[in-house]
């Protein structure tokens, strides 16, 4: 679709009406578009009922949000949040203003924006418009005329890809020491979720985005036990519960807790509790109530 002339700009827009399929996807495209602003271009003050990410491809725009202002230029992005009042205008600086926008809503909208991170108190970030982001935006615009179910799926996929490309990477945020509470929480949740899989400390460190040596040192300082011991306790607590409360076999329990066979599970259990799993089960059923 070619740019159409309007009083303040040349622009193209695609509008969508979300349905049940969109609602269940977590993020729903509402509007896609791009423009080339004329001199004197401005928008607002106005509010929108959805989220709208604006990508500054070229030129400079002044954004007014609340009582603050920011001048944004090539590669910067800003977001209009629902029911917030904004004004933005072209700043004449020798280059025409060109922008692309993606408006959306859905249950995942706010969490995805936090990953960039963009929030109402700081609704912009600088220099995020990479070549891969530009290509994804181009694909989104190319899907604008399609209304099939497959096109909906493609737009949903492209929106999630866009946020993945925009998300803050490890090392872009605060240092590991300053943000240790955050990554420790992430690693704890990871181990509590996946202790039944054959994971180790390296996997938890990689998931948190921290070098393993540094991860183990700070984890031990903050949590009080090494990460390997924390992971072992998760498995052994669950193993004992399953032995006491179910009739599942030792092999079944071991495989369900990330061990490769019954022998490796029995060895780990005996090292932890001082007796093999079969004896622990017999002890509990015999009325002693403890290992």
N, C-alpha and C positions, 0 to 999 in steps of 0.2 A: 504493500500500500504506500503510495506517495504521500509526501507531506502536503497537507491542505492549508491554505492561507486563512488565518484568523486575524482579528484586529491587532493582537500583540505578538503573534508568533506564527510560524509554520509548524504544524504538528500532525501526528497521527495517533489515534487512540483506539483501543480494543476494549470492549466492555463485556463482562461475563456475569451470569446469574448463577450462583452456586446452587447445587442440588444435593441430594442425600449422599451421593458418591463423594462430592467435594467435602462435605461436612465430616465424613468419616476419615478423610485423609489427613486431618490435622491442620492443613493450611490450604486456603482457597483463594485462587486468583480472582480479583475484582476488576482490575483495570491494568492494562499495559499500554505504554506509549513512549513517544520521544518528541523532541521539539528543537527548533532553532529559533531563539527569541529575537524579536525586533528591538531596536533601541527603545528604552522606556518601559520594557516589559516588567510587570510586577503581578503578584498574586496575593490576595488577602487584604486585610485580615480575614481569615476563614478557619473553619473547623471541618474535619472529615470524620466519618463514623468508622473508618477502617484505618489500617496502617498503610503508609505509602513511602517506600524507599525511593529517593531521588539520587541519581548518579550524575555527577557533573563531568561530562565528557570533555568539555572545552569551555573556556571563559571563567567568569567569576560571578557568584551570586551572594547576596547578603541575606542571611536568615535571621529573622527576629523570632525568638521563642521566649515566652514569659517576659522577664525584664532584661534578658540578655540578647546579645547579637554575635554573629560569627560570619566572617567572610570565607567562602569556600570556593575552591578553584579546581583545575584539572585533576581528576582522580579522587576527589573527595565525595563522600556520600552523606546524605542527611535523611532523617525519617520524620514524617508527620504522624503523630500518635492520635488515636481516637479522642475526640472531644477536647482537644487542646487547640488553642488559637495560635496561628502562625501567619507571618508575612514573609515573603521572599521576593527579591527584585534583582534584576540584572545590574551589575556594576560595569560601566563602560571602561574597559582597560585595554582596548586595542584588539581584543579577540571577541567574536560573537559568542553568546552563551548557548551551549547545546547540552541538553539533558535527556536522560532516559529514566522512566519511572516504572515501578512495579508496586501496585496496590494489592493488598491481601488481608485476610482475616482468618480466624480459626484458633483452636485450642493451643496450637504449637507456636503461634505468632510471637507472643511475648518471650517464651523461652529461647526461641531461635535468635531473636534480636539481642538477647542478653549474651549470646555467644560471640557477638561481633567485637566488642559489646556496644550496644546503643540502648539508651534508656531515656525517659522523658526529661530528666535533669541534664543529660548530655546527649542530645539527639543527633550527633554527627561524629564521623571519624574521618581521618585524612588518609589519602593515598591508598585506597583500597581497590581502585578500578584497574585491575590487572588485565592482561590479554585474555586469560581464561574466563574472567568475569564478563568481559565484553562479548566473548563468543557465546556464553550462556544467555546473556541478555538478547543477543541477536536471534538465537534459537527460540527464545520465548516470544519475541515479536513475530517471528515467522509462523508461530503456531496460532497467532491471533485470529485468523479467519476460520480456523477449524473448530467444529462444535461436536465432533464425535466423542464417544466414550474413550476411545484410544487417545484422542487429543487431550482429553482431561487428564488421563494418566500421565501423558508426556509432560504436560505443564506442571503437574504435581511433582514429578521426578526432577524437572528442571529447577523448580523452586527450592527443593531440598539440596540439589547440587549447588545452587547459587549460595545458599547459606553455608554450606560446607566450604566453599571457596572464600567466603568472607570471614569465617570464624577465626578467632584469635588462635594462633599457633603457640605451642610451648616455646618459651623464650621471648615472646612478644609482651607478656604480662610482667608482673613483678618477679623478683628473684625467688628462687626456691625457698630461701630462709624466710622471706617476707610473706610468702603465700603458703607456707607449709601446712597451715590448718586446712586449707582448701584441698591440696593434693593428698593429704593424709585421709581426709574424709572420703575422697574419691577412691583411694586404694582400699580403705576399709570396706566400703560398699562393694567394690569389685570382688574382694576375697569372700565376703559374706554371700555374694550372689553365685560365685563360680567355684566354691571349694569342692564341689562334687565333680569337677573336671580336673584333668591332669595338669593343673597350673602350678607354678612356683613363684618365688619372689621376683624373678626376672619379669614374669608376665605382669605382675601387679605394678612393678616399677615402670615398665613400658607403658602401661595403661595410664599411669599418673604423669608420664612425661618427664621422669626423673631418672638420672643415672643410678644404676643399681647400688653402687657403693654408697653414694650420698643418700639414697633412699633408705637403705638399711640403718645407717647411722642416725638419721633424723627420726625415722619411725620409732626406733628403740628409745630414743630420748623422749619423744612425745607420748608414746603409748605405754612404755614401761616394759615391753617385751620385744624381742626381735620379730620381724615380720614372718620368718619361717616358723617360729613358735606359735604365733597368733594363728597362722594357717593350720598348723598341726592340731591346735586345740579345737578349732572349728570342726575339723574332721573327726577327731576323737570324741567330742561331745555328741555329735550326731551319730557316730557309730554305736556308742553306748546306748543312746536312746532307742535306736533301731533294734539292737539286740534285746533290750528289755521289753519293748512295746510291740514288736512284730515277730513273725515266724520266718522272716526272710533268711535265706541261707547266708553263710559267711561270705561265699563268693559273690552273691548278689550285692550284699552291703559293701564289700570292698570295691567292686567295680563301680558302684554308685557314688563312691567317695573319691574317685580318681586314681585308684590303685590298679595296676595292670593285671593282677591275679590274686587268688586267695592267699598265697604264701607271703607276698609282700605286704598285704593288709594285715595278716596275722602277726607278722614280725613287727610291724609298726605299732599295732595295738598292744602287743606284749611289752614292748619297750616303754610304752606310755603308762600302762596300767599295772604291769607286773604279772599279768596272766594272759593266756590266749583268749580270743573272743568266745569260743565254745564254753570255757570254764566260767567266764563272766556271765554268760546267759544262764548256765546251770545254777550258778550262785544266786542270781536274782530270783529265779523260779523256785529255788529251794527255800526261799523265805528270808535270806540274809539281807537282801535289799541293797547290797553294795558290792563293789568289785573287791 
